[in-house]
Amino acid sequence: SAEVSLLWAGEERLFALKGKQIEGLENDLNEGIGNICYKVFSRVDFKFRQLRQTIYWGLIGGGLNATEATKLVIQYVDGCPIDAKDDQASTLKTASAILKAVYFGWEALPVLGEAQAGVATRPNEPTSASSEPPSSAQE
């Protein structure tokens, strides 16, 4: 599936980039989805706007309207650290998870949420803490 459920902004939220949202993201950034993914996945060569707009369009694809998505992005993205070390819902980690879901599909995603206390889950599955120890790999 090209959607992912993440614990973000204080609750479980569905993020999805479907055709319409991908086109909106590409138009906003004036570049293709492949280039956006390449830059964000690099964790070095990205622009803040790429992260911000990925989260915005992911929220819309997950079912929020533009007004609700804008309010959440202003509150939880603008002015917040981009990738605080222990913040599993950081802007960079969230945008990266959204793009990985659309680029690779859910089944190919690393064990991000299940091994890290329910940060990400498959759509329509409840979040639960894993009995396995947290993975040492950082997203």
N, C-alpha and C positions, 0 to 999 in steps of 0.2 A: 504494500500500500504506500502511496505517496503522501501519507499524513502521519503525524506523530502527536501523542499526548504527552505533555510535559507539565511538571509542577513549576508554575511560573506566576508571578504576581500574586502569590498567596493562595493559589488554587490550581487544580488540574485543568489544563486548557488544551484544546485541540488546535493544532496548527496544520495547515494544508496549503500547498501551492499547486493548484490545478491550472489548467490552460489559461483561464482568464487572469488569474493572479500572477502567473509567470509573465504573461504579456504586460501586465501593469508594472511589475517589478522591472522588467527589461526597459519599458518606456521611461519609468522614473529615473533609471540609472544610465540610460542610453548605451547599454551594452547587453550582450546575450547572456543567457542563463549559464552557459558553459564557462564563460569568463568570470562571472560572478562567483560561481562555485570554486573555480580554480583559485581565485584570490582569497576567499574566505577560508577554504581548506588549508591554504598555505600558513594561516595564522600570523602572517607577517605583512603581506602585500595587499591588504584590504583597506577600504575606506570606511569610516564610521557610517556614512550614508548607506553603504551596502548592507551593513548589519541592521541598521534601523529600519530600512524599507523591507528587508526580508522578514523581520518580525511583524511589521505592520501588515504586509500582504498575507503572511501566514495566519495571522489572527482573522483576517477577513475570510480567507479560504476555510478557516475552521468554524465560521458561522457568525462572527461579530460584524456589526455594521461599521462603516468608516468612522463615525463619531466615537463609538466605544473603543475601537482599535487605536484611534489617535490619542484618546485620553490615557489609555494604558501605556502607550509608547512614551508619551510625555512624562508620565509618572515613573515608569520602571526602566526606561532606556536613557532618556535625555538627562545628562548630569550624573549618571551612575557610572561606577568603574566599568570599563569594557570587559575585563576578565579577571575579577578578583579571585585569588587562588582557591579559596574554599567555597566559592559561590557556584553551585551546580546550575543555577539559573542565570548566570552572567549573560550579558548581551552577546558576547562572542560564542559561548557554548550553545545558547539558544538558537542563534542564527545558523550556526553550523549544523545542529541537529535537524532543523527544518530543511536546510538544503540537502543534507545527506538523505533524508527521507524521500525527497523528490528526485534526487539524482540516482541513488542506488536502489531505492525501494526499501521498505521496512525490513524485510528478511535479511538484507545484507548489512544492516546497521550493526555496529559493535554493541556489546552488552552494556551500554551506557546506563540505562535506568535500572534494570533489574539487578545489576551488581552493585549499584550505588543507591540503595534504599529507595527505589521507586521514583527516580527522577524522570524517567521516560518509560512509557508503556506502549504496548501495541494498542491501536485504537479499539475501543469498546471492551478493554480488559481492565479490571480494577487494579489500582496501584496497591502493591503490598511490599513490605520490607522483605528482602531476600534473606535466606538463612546462610547464604554464602558470604565470605568476607568480601569487603569492597575491593574492586579492581584497582591496581596501582596505576593503570594507564589513565592519563588525563585527556579529556576531550577539549 
